[in-house]
């Protein structure tokens, strides 16, 4: 009997003390039940790892496994919650054999990684399965085949790298939750883009929360898979191999606008005689090595090359890059490789101007070309090489043509002395015309001096003036 004499007032009037205590006790019981229902941590922090099960009405909550007494005798249990499952495996046939009326199964936290067997036919009344916060990553292909009443699968925060469509595409299933799994974003994941009613992709209820694992770690899965799918479709229009290398952006409210894709297209050794007229969207790296390309004008005229920042043209038949002078492509490239072509010279002043104003330029490859080494081209080219040594990555391979036929053949241009570059072709002869002229002039000077000395001596001895003096009027 309540001994407290004060009363509590409310809008409904005065509430007697004993009624208040009854309401408080009911609320406390509800809170305790709710704690067992929803918060596995509430028990974990207050107890050890021993197995414990608590039943409330048709709900059974177990921690760290299932007590043996529940292997049978669970006919009235409709909701089974397993907190902190201790084993890496879970056998539905073994664990659920004593729960023929089960409607909902929850496994929260724990060491679970694998469902080793399908759910038995005796569990066909299950309508909802929630396995969250575990390391689950493997289930049998026919794991849910016997669950004709299954409506909801909640597999959030597990370790699934990918899903087998055949395993999860159950006719009765309405919703699947997958956020928090390290899903691979690849071409095989394109099933998730299918929005047709009844398809597995249509059943994924938390698409906007799905994220990719490496190499697109943390990127929103749906737009990344769409980018990959589009890239593969467009790649079939070329003779090249295509790969999505990187995606920048974490998504957000305007998820598609915030993503930037970087695709690599490899068209090397395809026997191409000209640059491709079409490239997949988002192509930033293009490999065209080992072909027979001569003309680089598409870089200036075809808009598909606007986004290409890394271009490999090694081992082609390019003789000049004059066509690129003043082009917008040269103003924003990051890597440009021209190794092993037929370049003999280039517009040095134009290239230097580009490198001065292109803040994106990181690498330039010019080696293995038959460069001309003469006094007209080489001094300016050499200055360029020395000034941009940090950008020209293969500077030791930038050499004079081995077919020059002089002492500079196949020598590193950067190391040449100016006197070795600017040498006349006639300087190799033994006697040059200027040398002959100098010898003649020197001989005449000595002859005149000798004649002057002789005439002076003759005048002193004989008193006679030189003959030429007597003839002067």
Order of alpha helices (4+ residues) and beta strands (2+ residues): beta-beta-alpha-alpha-beta-beta-beta-beta-alpha-beta-beta-beta-beta-alpha-beta-alpha-alpha-beta-beta-beta-alpha-beta-beta-alpha-beta-alpha-alpha-alpha-alpha
